[in-house]
Amino acid sequence: MLMHSVQCSDCLLFIMCRSLMQGLDLFDSGAFDLSDWDQRLPPPAAKTAVQTLTVVIISPEQADKGLKCPVCLLEFEEQETVREMPCKHLFHSGCILPWLGKTNSCPLCRLELPTDNPEYEEFKKDKERRKQREHRLEDLHGAMYT
């Protein structure tokens, strides 16, 4: 019975910590931001990030495998010049450059490139801080039972 009440008080402590952490989010500068980046398409990729994408020449092996551009679904031709995202996905320049002119992420895996939008970059930092706080809270909860 004593062990059960200790576990219940630990659960209560965890619930209180979670509430406190969520309450702190109300005072987070991002909580009052009316931009609602969670509901909108991210801004275009930074011009420097797009300009520095690696240029790759399709090898005979890649062409023989039938490797395709994920946007237009056409097979790459041997010796064709394509763009490589940091996530290693390959695209025709004519497919990926207009995409990155509208949003900053890979169309396949959503890896994000930097943007030239300071508001969005701050939103990303705030989002990462909230994730870290949530992980610390989960770690605290896990530590209470070990």
Backbone bond lengths (Angstrom), bond angles and torsions (degrees), N, CA, C in turn:
res aa  C-N    CA-C-N  psi(-1)  N-CA   C-N-CA  omega(-1)  CA-C   N-CA-C  phi
1 M - - - 1.450 - - 1.532 110.27 -
2 L 1.324 116.52 -41.71 1.459 120.39 179.62 1.531 109.75 -62.80
3 M 1.343 117.16 -42.01 1.464 121.49 -179.84 1.529 109.81 -61.78
4 H 1.327 117.50 -40.42 1.463 121.30 179.64 1.526 110.70 -62.66
5 S 1.329 117.65 -42.32 1.467 119.17 -178.61 1.527 110.78 -70.21
6 V 1.342 118.15 -29.95 1.461 120.53 175.96 1.525 109.31 -66.92
7 Q 1.347 116.79 -43.47 1.452 119.96 178.92 1.526 110.81 -65.20
8 C 1.312 118.24 -39.87 1.460 121.51 178.31 1.523 110.90 -63.21
9 S 1.347 116.18 -40.79 1.459 117.79 178.88 1.521 110.33 -68.38
10 D 1.353 117.75 -33.21 1.458 120.43 174.90 1.522 110.68 -64.36
11 C 1.333 117.38 -41.87 1.469 121.11 177.46 1.519 110.26 -62.79
12 L 1.324 115.78 -42.38 1.459 120.11 178.82 1.530 110.13 -62.60
13 L 1.324 116.34 -41.59 1.457 121.07 177.65 1.528 110.18 -61.91
14 F 1.313 116.26 -43.75 1.461 120.46 178.42 1.529 110.83 -61.12
15 I 1.313 117.84 -44.89 1.469 122.50 179.47 1.526 109.92 -62.05
16 M 1.328 116.39 -41.36 1.464 119.84 178.76 1.524 110.63 -65.82
17 C 1.344 117.58 -41.08 1.469 121.07 178.42 1.520 110.31 -62.82
18 R 1.313 116.82 -44.98 1.464 120.90 179.31 1.528 110.26 -60.44
19 S 1.335 116.94 -44.94 1.465 120.42 179.07 1.515 111.37 -62.24
20 L 1.324 115.57 -41.78 1.456 120.09 178.95 1.528 110.45 -63.00
21 M 1.336 116.28 -46.04 1.461 119.80 179.93 1.526 110.70 -62.38
22 Q 1.316 117.77 -41.35 1.459 120.30 178.79 1.521 110.20 -68.16
23 G 1.310 116.94 -35.55 1.454 120.65 177.25 1.514 111.37 -64.77
24 L 1.344 116.98 -35.25 1.461 120.05 178.15 1.517 111.20 -65.90
25 D 1.333 117.28 -29.10 1.458 120.54 177.83 1.517 111.47 -60.78
26 L 1.340 117.31 -26.84 1.450 119.97 179.89 1.521 111.18 -65.06
27 F 1.338 116.15 -28.16 1.445 120.33 -179.13 1.518 112.21 -94.82
28 D 1.314 115.83 -0.66 1.452 121.36 177.14 1.519 108.24 -69.61
29 S 1.329 117.50 136.58 1.464 120.35 -177.19 1.520 111.30 -58.20
30 G 1.324 117.87 -31.04 1.459 120.95 179.94 1.515 113.01 -69.49
31 A 1.341 117.54 -23.22 1.460 119.98 -178.00 1.517 111.51 -68.75
32 F 1.319 117.87 -26.35 1.455 120.99 -178.95 1.520 112.31 -95.31
33 D 1.328 116.62 -0.66 1.451 121.28 -179.61 1.523 108.78 -73.95
34 L 1.306 116.07 121.12 1.454 120.53 -177.16 1.516 112.83 -87.00
35 S 1.325 117.70 7.34 1.459 119.83 -177.53 1.525 112.38 -72.00
36 D 1.321 118.23 -23.59 1.470 122.96 177.58 1.524 112.74 50.80
37 W 1.325 116.30 53.81 1.462 119.75 -179.20 1.518 111.81 -60.85
38 D 1.331 118.51 -23.34 1.461 120.08 177.36 1.518 111.48 -65.50
39 Q 1.326 117.10 -22.88 1.457 122.04 -176.30 1.531 113.26 -104.16
40 R 1.330 117.06 -5.51 1.458 120.61 -175.58 1.516 111.39 -116.75
41 L 1.310 115.30 159.89 1.458 121.20 173.79 1.526 108.47 -68.41
42 P 1.326 118.16 132.55 1.473 119.40 177.83 1.529 110.63 -59.60
43 P 1.323 116.87 157.48 1.466 120.23 -179.50 1.529 111.52 -69.39
44 P 1.334 116.77 171.00 1.470 120.33 178.22 1.533 112.01 -59.66
45 A 1.326 114.40 157.49 1.463 120.24 175.45 1.526 109.30 -67.15
46 A 1.313 115.66 150.89 1.462 121.17 177.45 1.529 109.64 -60.26
47 K 1.311 115.65 140.81 1.466 120.54 -178.56 1.530 111.25 -57.47
48 T 1.328 116.84 -40.45 1.468 119.16 -179.57 1.526 111.19 -66.88
49 A 1.329 117.36 -35.41 1.472 120.52 178.77 1.528 110.21 -65.75
50 V 1.317 116.80 -39.42 1.465 121.07 179.81 1.524 110.12 -70.24
51 Q 1.314 116.68 -42.54 1.460 120.84 -178.54 1.524 112.67 -65.11
52 T 1.325 116.40 -26.06 1.467 119.54 -177.42 1.532 113.35 -97.91
53 L 1.332 117.37 9.80 1.469 118.81 175.07 1.524 108.66 -60.66
54 T 1.298 116.25 140.20 1.456 121.68 -179.39 1.526 110.06 -67.10
55 V 1.328 115.31 136.46 1.463 121.58 174.54 1.523 106.60 -96.97
56 V 1.330 116.15 128.48 1.465 121.91 -176.77 1.523 108.56 -122.40
57 I 1.325 116.07 141.70 1.462 121.38 174.20 1.527 107.19 -101.98
58 I 1.315 115.84 125.60 1.478 121.31 -176.54 1.531 109.22 -65.20
59 S 1.319 114.27 126.66 1.466 121.28 -179.18 1.534 109.65 -81.04
60 P 1.325 116.58 162.77 1.469 119.53 175.64 1.535 111.57 -58.59
61 E 1.335 116.36 -36.67 1.473 120.23 -179.96 1.535 110.91 -65.40
62 Q 1.322 116.78 -42.80 1.464 120.31 178.79 1.530 110.61 -64.66
63 A 1.327 115.85 -41.78 1.469 119.68 179.28 1.524 110.45 -65.82
64 D 1.335 117.76 -39.84 1.469 121.26 179.56 1.522 112.21 -65.20
65 K 1.331 117.24 -29.62 1.470 121.16 178.94 1.527 112.23 -75.30
66 G 1.329 116.70 -9.71 1.458 119.69 -178.91 1.520 112.61 77.02
67 L 1.326 117.05 29.13 1.460 121.83 179.79 1.524 109.56 -58.49
68 K 1.345 116.29 132.27 1.465 121.54 -175.12 1.524 111.66 -118.92
69 C 1.319 115.61 152.96 1.458 121.46 170.99 1.526 106.86 -72.26
70 P 1.323 118.44 124.95 1.466 121.00 -177.73 1.533 114.35 -66.21
71 V 1.331 117.78 -16.17 1.468 119.86 -179.33 1.527 110.72 -86.68
72 C 1.333 117.22 -56.26 1.471 120.02 -175.55 1.528 112.99 -93.85
73 L 1.331 116.66 -12.38 1.464 124.42 179.05 1.530 114.01 66.32
74 L 1.332 117.69 16.99 1.459 121.03 174.44 1.521 109.12 -86.95
75 E 1.326 116.23 142.38 1.458 120.40 178.03 1.521 109.90 -68.51
76 F 1.332 114.84 142.17 1.451 120.04 174.97 1.531 108.40 -73.69
77 E 1.310 115.18 144.17 1.466 121.42 177.83 1.529 109.13 -95.55
78 E 1.323 115.22 150.31 1.456 120.30 175.83 1.532 109.78 -56.70
79 Q 1.326 116.82 136.37 1.462 125.96 -179.41 1.539 113.75 70.63
80 E 1.326 117.45 8.03 1.461 120.75 176.93 1.529 109.24 -74.24
81 T 1.327 116.51 142.27 1.458 122.17 178.85 1.526 108.49 -92.13
82 V 1.342 116.13 126.73 1.468 121.97 -179.36 1.530 109.34 -131.85
83 R 1.325 116.30 171.71 1.473 122.01 177.89 1.519 109.47 -105.27
84 E 1.338 115.47 140.90 1.460 121.81 178.20 1.524 108.98 -112.83
85 M 1.318 115.64 124.78 1.462 120.96 175.71 1.528 108.75 -77.10
86 P 1.336 118.86 162.97 1.476 121.09 178.00 1.535 113.01 -57.93
87 C 1.331 116.84 -23.58 1.472 121.59 178.60 1.532 111.80 -81.77
88 K 1.338 116.67 -0.11 1.469 125.23 177.85 1.529 113.71 81.42
89 H 1.330 119.80 4.27 1.460 121.02 174.18 1.524 109.38 -74.83
90 L 1.336 116.07 139.97 1.459 122.39 -177.32 1.526 110.65 -104.83
91 F 1.341 115.82 144.00 1.463 122.34 -178.85 1.517 109.95 -145.37
92 H 1.348 116.10 152.34 1.458 119.53 167.68 1.523 107.13 -64.34
93 S 1.318 117.20 143.75 1.469 120.57 176.97 1.523 110.55 -57.67
94 G 1.335 116.87 -41.24 1.458 121.15 -179.25 1.512 113.64 -67.84
95 C 1.327 117.17 -13.50 1.470 121.21 177.96 1.529 111.62 -96.41
96 I 1.342 116.64 -46.31 1.464 119.36 -172.84 1.524 112.58 -82.22
97 L 1.323 118.97 -33.48 1.468 119.88 -176.74 1.534 112.23 -64.55
98 P 1.334 120.36 -44.57 1.476 118.80 175.38 1.536 112.00 -63.24
99 W 1.334 116.52 -36.19 1.472 120.96 178.54 1.531 109.87 -60.92
100 L 1.329 116.24 -49.49 1.465 120.54 -178.39 1.531 111.85 -69.51
101 G 1.325 116.66 -16.93 1.453 120.94 173.52 1.524 112.26 -75.48
102 K 1.346 115.76 -12.44 1.471 121.19 179.23 1.526 112.41 -108.92
103 T 1.322 116.45 -36.16 1.464 121.09 -178.26 1.522 109.51 -149.28
104 N 1.314 117.05 161.84 1.462 120.97 -169.31 1.523 115.75 -98.98
105 S 1.322 118.42 12.60 1.464 118.01 -172.97 1.524 113.00 -118.81
106 C 1.319 114.78 158.17 1.455 121.93 174.75 1.524 108.19 -64.89
107 P 1.333 118.33 133.08 1.467 119.73 179.57 1.527 113.62 -65.70
108 L 1.323 117.40 -18.52 1.465 119.75 -179.40 1.523 113.37 -92.09
109 C 1.319 116.60 -55.20 1.472 119.74 -171.74 1.528 113.76 -108.78
110 R 1.314 117.10 -5.04 1.474 123.58 178.24 1.526 114.12 68.58
111 L 1.333 117.99 16.06 1.465 120.01 172.61 1.521 107.23 -58.68
112 E 1.325 117.08 131.45 1.450 120.53 -175.42 1.522 112.44 -97.18
113 L 1.325 114.62 136.54 1.455 121.86 170.17 1.521 107.39 -89.52
114 P 1.317 117.88 160.16 1.469 119.75 175.34 1.536 109.83 -62.60
115 T 1.324 115.43 159.00 1.463 121.35 176.30 1.523 109.14 -119.67
116 D 1.313 116.19 171.64 1.461 121.40 173.88 1.524 110.45 -96.96
117 N 1.334 117.48 12.38 1.460 123.10 -176.15 1.535 109.23 -100.84
118 P 1.336 119.03 104.64 1.469 120.74 -177.19 1.528 112.62 -61.94
119 E 1.323 118.04 -33.74 1.467 121.56 178.64 1.531 110.71 -62.73
120 Y 1.332 116.45 -44.67 1.463 120.39 179.62 1.521 111.18 -68.66
121 E 1.319 117.70 -39.77 1.462 120.55 178.65 1.529 110.82 -62.43
122 E 1.329 117.17 -37.55 1.468 120.93 176.59 1.528 110.20 -67.81
123 F 1.330 116.76 -39.74 1.463 121.40 176.30 1.533 110.11 -57.94
124 K 1.349 117.30 -44.26 1.466 120.45 179.61 1.527 111.19 -62.44
125 K 1.337 116.70 -40.93 1.468 120.07 178.31 1.529 110.82 -63.92
126 D 1.336 116.80 -44.07 1.465 120.78 178.82 1.529 111.03 -62.35
127 K 1.311 116.35 -41.12 1.464 121.19 179.43 1.531 110.52 -62.50
128 E 1.319 116.17 -41.78 1.461 120.35 178.26 1.531 111.03 -65.85
129 R 1.340 117.24 -39.88 1.473 120.14 177.19 1.527 110.87 -62.32
130 R 1.330 117.12 -40.79 1.473 120.20 178.41 1.522 110.86 -63.49
131 K 1.347 117.25 -40.04 1.463 121.06 177.45 1.524 110.45 -62.34
132 Q 1.335 116.33 -43.66 1.462 120.08 179.93 1.519 111.13 -62.98
133 R 1.341 117.07 -40.85 1.474 119.78 177.41 1.522 110.44 -62.42
134 E 1.319 117.32 -41.51 1.465 121.33 179.76 1.529 110.47 -63.64
135 H 1.335 117.07 -41.43 1.468 120.35 178.11 1.530 110.88 -64.65
136 R 1.332 116.50 -40.98 1.472 118.82 178.24 1.522 110.57 -62.70
137 L 1.315 116.80 -38.82 1.461 121.00 178.52 1.527 110.41 -65.28
138 E 1.322 116.82 -42.07 1.472 120.03 177.20 1.518 110.88 -64.27
139 D 1.336 116.85 -39.33 1.467 120.50 177.10 1.529 110.82 -63.11
140 L 1.324 116.12 -40.99 1.464 120.86 177.33 1.528 109.98 -60.96
141 H 1.315 115.84 -45.00 1.469 120.20 178.77 1.522 110.34 -61.38
142 G 1.329 117.09 -44.47 1.459 121.03 179.98 1.527 110.92 -64.08
143 A 1.322 117.43 -37.18 1.476 121.34 -178.74 1.526 111.67 -68.47
144 M 1.322 117.23 -26.14 1.461 119.48 -179.77 1.519 111.99 -68.80
145 Y 1.332 117.61 -19.29 1.464 120.64 -176.47 1.522 113.27 -112.05
146 T 1.332 116.96 13.43 1.463 118.00 178.10 1.501 110.82 -109.82
